[in-house]
């Protein structure tokens, strides 16, 4: 029953053993990776253990009800069978939902990339607004955010920001944010009150573990350079910035936020591993595309998925036709109505239904 979830339980138990391994405990980098994966699997693993326990107890109770000759004991066994069967059904339904959710159910962390698109400085300011919005949303769910790469613009916006979000359910709720986010508003620099349209792109990458994506040293080209941007003479004199090229795929990652070259390399490898996993998933997605008539977006960064209309206080998700007239609250991190609707749509699609746009 539920072989994919049983496999996750097996992996969770392997991680439990690793967390008691002195060699892992002595390696802070490996320990952090194991703890991150362990935390992502914990909820599902505990539910699968509970399901297995219920199945065993239910089988025992049924055997007792059928084989017991004492009327009182037989009645007790029947009542116990009924109680366990009810719990079993509830938990089975919950696990079926987890299977439908796929990998997103157990993946606890992600890497998000936000880039300013067309629109000049206004696009950079909007990219910063999106970054702030996701940080507030994460804080409301007790998720942890960590900046990996931050490139500011001249007026306080961001040309590009790369950051991680870690915590139970983080990837599941944010997985559909990839794509083009269009803003319609009057820029601060606009003197005649005209509404401008700008664009920022968002990419959500599932943070990959070393088990999922193995990176060989011989497949990498490492270049070091002086960090650019703010930081004074020290930043510019030391070659702390790191650029890693994955030769087989041509994927390039650069990190320069840390003063330590070692820390920049570690961050760059985390981003690289997640981008390689994204490529792997895109290939699998393409193979399944012919079998799925609907999808909650392709995840393509060039696909326009949402419009933020400030004059009308309106947010529209074009993939599911959902419009919310409380954009001011959404920008403060209140994204649940939108993310819940996307999760519902995706679940119905996976079940083979044709959901009506709301």
Number of C-alpha atoms within 10 A of each C-alpha: 8 12 9 13 22 16 12 18 21 13 16 22 16 13 18 14 11 18 17 10 12 9 12 17 15 10 10 11 11 16 16 13 15 22 15 18 20 23 20 24 23 18 15 21 22 13 17 20 13 14 20 15 12 17 16 11 16 21 14 13 22 19 14 19 21 11 11 14 10 9 10 10 13 18 14 14 22 18 14 18 20 15 12 18 19 12 14 19 12 11 17 17 11 14 18 13 13 18 16 17 16 15 16 20 21 25 24 25 28 24 24 27 21 27 25 26 22 15 16 13 21 27 26 29 25 28 28 23 16 22 24 15 19 21 19 20 21 21 14 11 12 13 19 14 20 12 14 22 19 18 17 17 16 10 10 11 20 25 23 22 20 21 19 21 24 22 19 21 18 25 26 21 18 24 19 20 21 24 22 23 26 22 23 18 20 18 18 9 9 12 8 7 11 10 15 14 18 25 23 28 26 26 22 25 25 29 28 24 16 13 7 12 15 11 15 8 9 8 11 16 12 14 12 17 15 15 21 13 13 11 11 9 8 12 20 16 11 15 17 23 26 26 18 20 18 21 12 8 10 10 14 17 19 22 25 28 24 18 16 15 19 13 17 22 23 14 22 24 19 19 28 23 22 22 22 22 19 19 14 12 13 15 12 11 13 11 11 11 13 9 8 12 12 19 14 17 17 18 22 15 19 16 14 20 24 21 20 25 19 17 11 12 15 17 23 19 18 15 17 21 11 16 16 14 14 14 21 14 12 22 19 16 19 19 19 12 11 18 17 12 16 22 18 12 23 22 17 16 18 17 10 12 13 12 14 9 11 9
